[in-house]
Amino acid sequence: MEIIEGNSANFDKIVSKGDVLVDFFATWCGPCKMLAPELEDIKNKVQIMKVDIDENLELCKRFGVMSVPTLVYFKKDGSYIMNIGYMSSDEILKFIGK
C-alpha cells in the first residue's frame, strides 16, 4: 500500500473505512523525520495517511493534536486511539494490535 497524503478534503472518507493509521507530522520536526522510515516499514500491514499539521490546522483542532508526531489509529468500529511521540515499527504494530 502507498502512504496517502491527508487533508480536509479526503480525511473523513478514508478514515471512515477504519484500519487507518494517521501520522500528524510537521516538515520541521526531528522526531517526525525519524518516524518516517518506521512507517515505510509497516505500510503493507496498515493503511497510512500523513497529515501535515501546518497545512491542516482544522484537523489538528478537531483531534486535539498539540504535539508532533501524533499517531491516531482509526478502528473499523469508528473509534480511535492516539499516541504522541516517536515509536519504532514494532511498537506501532503493538499499539494498533497487529
C-alpha positions in Angstrom: 0.0 0.0 0.0 1.1 3.5 -0.6 1.1 6.2 2.1 -1.6 8.7 1.4 -1.3 12.4 1.9 -4.3 13.5 4.0 -6.1 16.8 4.0 -9.6 18.1 4.9 -11.0 17.0 1.5 -10.2 13.3 1.8 -9.7 12.7 5.5 -13.2 11.6 6.6 -13.8 9.4 3.6 -10.6 7.5 4.2 -10.7 7.1 8.0 -14.4 6.1 8.0 -13.4 2.8 6.5 -11.3 2.0 9.6 -7.9 0.3 9.9 -6.1 3.6 9.1 -3.1 5.0 10.9 -2.8 8.7 10.6 0.5 10.4 11.2 0.1 14.1 12.2 3.6 15.5 11.4 5.5 18.6 10.5 8.3 19.0 8.0 10.4 20.8 10.6 10.0 18.1 13.3 13.1 15.9 14.0 11.2 13.0 15.6 8.7 13.1 12.7 11.6 12.6 10.3 12.8 9.7 12.4 9.3 8.2 12.3 9.0 8.3 8.5 11.1 5.1 7.8 9.3 3.2 10.6 6.0 4.0 8.8 7.5 2.8 5.5 8.4 -0.5 7.1 4.7 -1.2 8.1 2.9 0.3 5.1 2.0 -3.1 3.8 0.3 -4.0 7.1 -1.9 -1.0 7.6 -3.2 1.9 5.5 -1.2 5.0 6.5 -2.2 8.6 6.0 0.2 11.5 6.6 -1.3 14.9 7.6 0.9 18.0 7.6 -0.2 20.0 10.7 0.9 23.3 9.2 -1.4 22.8 6.2 -4.3 21.2 8.1 -5.0 23.2 11.3 -8.7 22.3 11.2 -7.9 18.6 11.5 -5.4 19.3 14.3 -8.0 21.2 16.3 -10.6 18.5 15.7 -8.5 15.8 17.2 -6.6 17.9 19.8 -3.2 17.5 18.2 -0.8 19.7 20.1 2.5 17.9 19.7 4.1 16.0 16.8 4.4 13.4 15.8 1.0 12.2 16.9 -0.3 8.9 15.6 -4.0 8.3 15.5 -5.3 4.8 14.7 -8.9 4.7 13.4 -10.5 1.3 14.0 -13.3 -0.3 12.0 -15.8 0.3 14.7 -15.4 4.1 14.3 -13.3 4.6 17.5 -9.7 5.7 17.6 -6.6 5.7 19.8 -3.8 8.2 19.9 -0.1 8.2 20.8 2.2 11.2 20.9 5.9 10.8 20.1 8.3 8.6 18.2 7.7 4.8 18.1 9.5 2.0 16.4 7.7 0.0 13.7 7.3 -2.9 16.2 5.9 -0.5 18.8 3.4 0.9 16.3 2.2 -2.6 15.3 1.7 -3.4 19.0 -0.1 -0.1 19.5 -2.6 -0.9 16.7 -2.9 -4.5 17.6 -1.3 -6.0 14.5 
